[in-house]
Amino acid sequence: MIRDQETLNQLVDMIRQFVEGVLIPHENEVAETDEIPQDIVEQMKALGLFGLTIPEEYEGLGLTMEEEVYVAFELGRTSPAFRSLIGTNNGIGSSGLIIDGTEAQKSFFLPLLARGEVISSFCLTEPDAGSDAASLKTSAVKDGDFYVLNGTKRFITNAPHAGVFTVMARTNFDKGAGGISAFIVDSQTPGIFLGKRDKKMGQKGAHTCDVIFENCRISASALIGGVEGVGFKTAMKVLDKGRLHIAALSVGAATRMLDDSLNYAIERKQFGQPIAEFQLIQAMLADSKAEIYAAKCMVLDAARLRDAGQNVSTEASCAKMFASEMCGRVADRCVQIHGGAGYISEYAIERFYRDVRLFRLYEGTTQIQQMIIARNMIRAAS
Ligand code: COS
């Protein structure tokens, strides 16, 4: 749903100019230093990028899902590290509160997140609970007006910068997924320790690490929504939305890679003519164009269904699976179009090839999306 086409066009144009004028020129610097310059972070705050999806009553822009994916198509056209910094406040770090939080929790935390004053992270994955998220072991034991958290969370995006964590922890060890509760936790609470920053294949400038809870006492008021046992469902609802966002980013990144490769193919001459004239190069360009178009249509359709209030668990998984796999295929073809130059870091495609590999893994691997889609089909048919 687009609330006002003209306003959306202005926002998308502004973000496109920011991506082209500021972010793309800084991609190499971010890749080399593994840091996003602070003045860029300040510009992101000033543009309202930390609060794109936070409701307007909590100082965000309150984008609908359809509006959000149009923005993600643009943000996807530069290094994923930039989007990653604002991604948790707009996605997995705030959605749990927006969907299931109490009014007091929302009005306290959401304006801070929307302004970018506080970064949020989503603590679901653990060393022994990745795809099988419902097997998580971090415990939250009630002690009067407090809960005591113990456990380790792994690969937590933005944890080194986070002021607040959404933590999924077990309040009941006998109930499987129904024994998991969600908490909103200040990162300065005693008993929270961070691991070393992970050394990743790509996405330099985006930081992840372990978050360790050791007898960390938090107020009972930190329980999201004030209800125990529904934290797994909160996490799944968060991921339904997050997966659509990643699908849109995959479309954006594939578009950028293809644009770069088309320009390269037009300029690069071999056998006396631009390589773009060769049919085998054209096949790679055309296949990529068609697949990007297909993924974009899927993402927009799923976003519109979500805005219409439908359960889009299946569609979000279809879009995430197809778009992220498509992005991987496009990355591979684009390296191929660049030839030897595609293996050299002077060309952005070498970095994108590594960066986009994550899209097929996080917020649920392709195999988990397949499982969700098939399960939903079987459930609907029986
Ligand atoms: N929305 C709302 N509720 C949902 C839901 C959704 N999208 N998906 C599942 N649930 C509910 C189920 O209805 C079920 O509730 P009941 O017990 O009341 O029936 C409960 O949650 C448990 O669901 P399910 O039985 O399907 O859980 P499983 O453990 O079998 O599998 C998967 C769940 C595999 C889908 C889940 O663990 C998953 O998504 N794993 C990947 C995790 C992931 O993406 N990690 C990335 C880390 S974040 S970057």
Residues whose N, C-alpha, C, O or C-beta is under 5 A from the ligand:
A	BS01	COS	L124 T125 G130 S131 D132 A133 A134 A177 K233 M236 K237 D240 S313 Y362 E363 G364 I368
